[in-house]
Amino acid sequence: MALEHRARFQAIPGIGRKTAQRVVLELKEKLAAGLSESVPTEAGASSPLLVARDALVGLGYTIVEAEKALSAVDRELPVEERIKQALKAA
């Protein structure tokens, strides 16, 4: 299953095998941490939104850039898809 997720990120222009592996690993860690502890939310933001934002920040985006990129993405999508769509739009 992890290979399938890595392949999704590798399909994004500019994302190679190593970066895709790192993103998948970091997302797994953040999701596991999010499930084990309560994540505070701001102005209706959900935990998946924060995870997606943090993943983009980990890839070099500023918080403002990450939030702007995610604002154009459907909030109903899974975290991986939100990140993929945000990266495509950037």
C-alpha positions as CSV (number, residue, x, y, z in Angstrom):
1,M,0.0,0.0,0.0
2,A,2.9,2.4,0.8
3,L,4.3,1.8,-2.7
4,E,0.9,2.9,-4.2
5,H,1.0,6.1,-2.2
6,R,4.6,6.8,-3.1
7,A,3.7,6.3,-6.8
8,R,1.0,8.9,-6.5
9,F,3.5,11.5,-5.3
10,Q,6.1,10.5,-7.9
11,A,3.5,11.2,-10.6
12,I,3.7,14.9,-9.7
13,P,6.3,16.8,-11.8
14,G,9.4,17.6,-9.8
15,I,8.8,14.8,-7.1
16,G,11.3,11.9,-7.4
17,R,11.4,8.6,-5.6
18,K,13.3,9.8,-2.5
19,T,11.1,12.8,-2.0
20,A,8.0,10.7,-2.4
21,Q,9.2,8.2,0.1
22,R,10.0,11.0,2.6
23,V,6.5,12.6,2.1
24,V,4.7,9.3,2.6
25,L,6.8,8.6,5.8
26,E,6.2,12.0,7.2
27,L,2.5,11.9,6.5
28,K,2.2,8.5,8.2
29,E,4.0,9.8,11.3
30,K,1.7,12.9,11.4
31,L,-1.4,10.9,10.9
32,A,-0.4,8.5,13.6
33,A,0.3,11.4,15.9
34,G,-2.9,13.1,15.0
35,L,-4.9,10.0,15.9
36,S,-3.2,9.6,19.3
37,E,-3.6,13.2,20.4
38,S,-6.0,15.9,20.0
39,V,-5.0,18.5,17.4
40,P,-6.4,22.0,18.1
41,T,-8.4,23.5,15.2
42,E,-8.6,27.1,14.1
43,A,-11.7,28.7,12.6
44,G,-13.3,25.4,11.5
45,A,-10.0,23.9,10.2
46,S,-9.8,20.2,10.4
47,S,-6.9,18.0,11.4
48,P,-6.4,16.7,7.8
49,L,-6.0,20.3,6.7
50,L,-3.3,20.9,9.2
51,V,-1.6,17.6,8.2
52,A,-1.6,18.6,4.6
53,R,-0.4,22.1,5.4
54,D,2.5,20.7,7.5
55,A,3.4,18.3,4.7
56,L,3.7,21.2,2.2
57,V,5.7,23.2,4.8
58,G,8.0,20.2,5.1
59,L,8.5,20.4,1.3
60,G,9.7,24.0,1.5
61,Y,6.5,26.0,1.3
62,T,5.9,28.8,3.8
63,I,2.8,28.5,5.9
64,V,1.1,31.2,4.0
65,E,2.0,29.6,0.6
66,A,0.8,26.2,1.9
67,E,-2.5,27.6,3.1
68,K,-3.1,29.5,-0.1
69,A,-2.4,26.4,-2.2
70,L,-4.7,24.3,0.0
71,S,-7.5,26.9,-0.1
72,A,-8.2,26.0,-3.7
73,V,-8.4,22.3,-3.0
74,D,-11.6,20.4,-2.1
75,R,-11.7,19.9,1.7
76,E,-13.4,16.5,1.2
77,L,-10.4,14.9,-0.4
78,P,-8.1,12.6,1.6
79,V,-4.9,14.2,2.8
80,E,-2.7,12.7,0.1
81,E,-5.0,14.0,-2.6
82,R,-5.1,17.5,-1.1
83,I,-1.3,17.6,-1.2
84,K,-1.2,16.3,-4.7
85,Q,-3.7,18.9,-5.9
86,A,-2.0,21.7,-4.1
87,L,1.4,20.7,-5.6
88,K,-0.2,20.6,-9.1
89,A,-1.7,24.1,-8.7
90,A,1.6,25.6,-7.5
